[in-house]
Amino acid sequence: MAITGASGAAYGIGLLRNLPGEKILVMSRTARAIIPEETEYTVDQVEAMADKVYNDDDLFAPIASGTFAYDALFVIPCSESSVAKFACGIGDTLISRTFMCALKEGRRIIIVPRETPKSAIMLENELKLAKLGVVIMDANPGFYPKPQTAGEIVDFIVGRCLMRVGIDQKLFKTWGSY
């Protein structure tokens, strides 16, 4: 999974905390700067939640190869700058290279852009990715579970990400289950 430099680091940390199985993490330089500004976590604490951590400039990491197998790629939060790179096929960082490999290998890709309002360019980039099979899951929470805290709003998005790849979640009650 990747955490890029969009506001909303709590979404990435929430997914990292709740994602079962082996977790591989890459954070952009900007994400590393945002984490201590937006959350109560240090970068070291976030990295400790993962099984493996690679630097975004390490294009020799195993995940930079299409032959490296994994179930799904999450980019959460996903900056619109990253969306633009992905839509244009630019693979100049480990995050963007891993995305390119996941796309060409037909792996599940879920990105969580956290930007509003969106320009026509942003929407066109997201549409291009959606047409290629990328799941665009904006950080738009549902309010039917009646969240009382920012953490519960984050849990809704994290739970939806887990559901999208077939992982049972207990972070919020689904529609009609209460």
N, C-alpha and C positions, 0 to 999 in steps of 0.2 A: 504494500500500500504506500501511497505517497501523500504527503502533506505539502501543499504549495503555499505561496505567500498571500493568499486571500485572508481577509478577516474571517474568523470562525474556526480557529485552531481547536476549540473545544469539540467540534464535530469529529475531527480526526482523532483526537485523544479518546473520545468516547467510543469510536469504532475500534480503536486499538485495544481498549480495555475489554471490550465485549466480543471481539472476533475470536472464535475458537480456532484451534490448529496452529500450525507454524505461521508466524507473522514476520514478514520482511518489510522493513521500513526505509524509505528515502524521504528526506526533507530538503526542501529548497533552502537556499541561504536566507531568503526573506522569511520563510516559515520559522526558521531558527530564531530570528529576531522578534517575530510576533508572539511566539509561545509565551515567553515570560511577561510580555506586555498585557496579554489578554487573559492569561490563566494563572492559576496558583502553582503551575508546574515549571520546573526547569527543563531545559533540553535534555539533560542527562536523565532526568526522571522519565521523560517520554521515551527516550531510547531504551531504557531498561524494560519497558513494556513489550518490546519486540524481541524476537529470537535472533534476528540478524539485522544489522543496520549498515547501510552503504551511504557514502557521500554522493551528492548529486553530480559531482564532477568525475566520478569513478566509472568511466565507460568500459572498463574491463571487468566490472562486477558480473557475476553469472546471469543476473536478470536482464542484462543488456543483450542477451542472445535469445533468438526465437526457439532454440532447443531447450531452454530452461522451462520446466513444466510447473505450473501452478494453476489454481482453480479460477481465480478472479483478480482483477486489478481494480482497486479503489483509488481515486484521487479525490481526497476530502480534507479540507476544502480545496476547491480547484479555482485558481485565479483565472480571470479572463485572458490574461497573457498566456497562460498555459493552454487554455482552450484554443487560442489563435495558433500557437505552435502546433498543437495536435492536428488542427484542421488543415494546416498547410504542409504537414508532413515533415516538420523540422524536428530532428532528433539530436540536438546538440548538448543535451544534459542527460543524466541517467534517467530522470523521470520521463522526459520526452522520448528518449530512445526505447525505454521499456514500454511506453504506450504504443509506439510504432510496431514493436515486436508483438505485443498482445493483439493489436489490430490485424496484422498480417497473418497471425496464427489462429485467428478466430476465437480468441479467449473472451470471456465475459469482462466487460469494462463498465464500471459505474463511476461517473464523475459527479461531484456535488459543487456546482458553481455557487458562489455566495456574492452576488452582485445585483444591485438594483438601483435605479432602473437600468435597463439594458438598451444599448444602442442597436441600430440595424445591423452593424458589423458583428456584434456579439451574437445576435440572434441567428444571423446567417452562418456563423462558425458553428454554433450549436446544432443548427439544422443539418449542416453537412455531416457532422459526427453522428447525429441520430440516424441519418439515412444509411450510415455505415454500420449500424447496430450498436452504437455506444448508448448506454442508458444515461440520460441527462436527468439527474434528480436534484432539482433546485432545493435549497435549504428552506423550504416552505412547510412549516409544521401544520399538522392538523390540530384543531382545538376541541374536537369531540371528546378526547380523553380528559379534558379540563385540566391542562397543566397549571401548576401553581408556582413553579420555579423555572428559571432559565435552564437548569439541569434537565427538567422534564421535557422542555422544548427540544433540547439537544437529543435526549433519549428517543424522541419520536423519529427524528431523522435517522439516527443510528439504527433504530429498530427497523425502519423501512429499508435501509441498506441491507441489513441482514436478511430480511424477508425476500429481497430481490434476488438473492443468490441461494434461496432455499434453506436458510438457517432459521430455526425456530427462535423466536425472541420473546423475552418476558419484560421488556422495558416499558411497554405501554399496552393498554387493553385495546384490541382491534375493534373496529366498528361492529356493533351488535353483540359484543361479548360481555357487556356489563349490564 
